[in-house]
């Protein structure tokens, strides 16, 4: 059972920033996936560098997500 007396209602600004953080996580994650799996990538990069750059973006997105979840719990 949820104790509703101790739950605080978040302000609209905090909710907006949380949604924005989720959108940025999704953006970086999807961008990293596109870079890794897109065969005709428009920039001239070696395949290994393209994959490494995509993996770097995916790892960065998870770091942002972890920080977002930790900030939500505070």
VENSUL-V266958 format. One record per pair of residues at least 12 apart in sequence whose C-alpha atoms are under 8 Angstrom apart, sorted by the first residue. I is the first residue (numbers start at 1). J is the second residue. Records with the same first field share a line. If there is no record, write none. Layout:
I: J, J
//
This chain:
18: 68, 72
21: 64, 65, 68
22: 65, 68
24: 61
25: 61, 62, 64, 65
26: 61
28: 57, 58, 60, 61
29: 57, 58, 61, 62
30: 58
31: 54, 57
32: 53, 54, 55, 56, 57, 58
33: 54, 55, 58
34: 54
35: 50, 51, 53, 54
36: 50, 51, 52, 53, 54, 55
//
